[in-house]
């Protein structure tokens, strides 16, 4: 069967549960009620699922089951047959479609990971900006931060340490 909206062929297995409530009607109203019910169920399955999109077929199965059951029930009631349930059991997708869906899911996971990473970078930039603002207002805090960085570097037993010393430009009044 193929979904007309998505133009994807799928194989669908469904089950129909029914019981005969009026045996005389089931025999008189239709020649072979078992075959007739099977034909109505198959036709209804093709019709309803043919109008559905693939995503709905995979995710909205409960609603589709209700629609299928209601349509088949309407046809079978005049025959003295009560439809208890019609349910989609399995939906088999072509291998190419399975691969395409796996690639789509992988791309979506990558997209979410990039968004989360970007949000983390944004938060980090905000915190660093706040820290820079605080440090710029307090020269002593800058000096303490500098000494803390020296302690961290010396803990790694490096043999060379470069001391950046801020140079304050003085304007000369004599020239």
Secondary structure as GFF3:
##gff-version 3
##sequence-region A 1 175
A	DSSP	beta_strand	2	3	.	.	.	ID=ss1
A	DSSP	beta_strand	8	20	.	.	.	ID=ss2
A	DSSP	alpha_helix	23	28	.	.	.	ID=ss3
A	DSSP	alpha_helix	33	51	.	.	.	ID=ss4
A	DSSP	alpha_helix	54	59	.	.	.	ID=ss5
A	DSSP	alpha_helix	61	76	.	.	.	ID=ss6
A	DSSP	three_ten_helix	77	79	.	.	.	ID=ss7
A	DSSP	beta_strand	81	93	.	.	.	ID=ss8
A	DSSP	alpha_helix	95	137	.	.	.	ID=ss9
A	DSSP	alpha_helix	139	154	.	.	.	ID=ss10
###
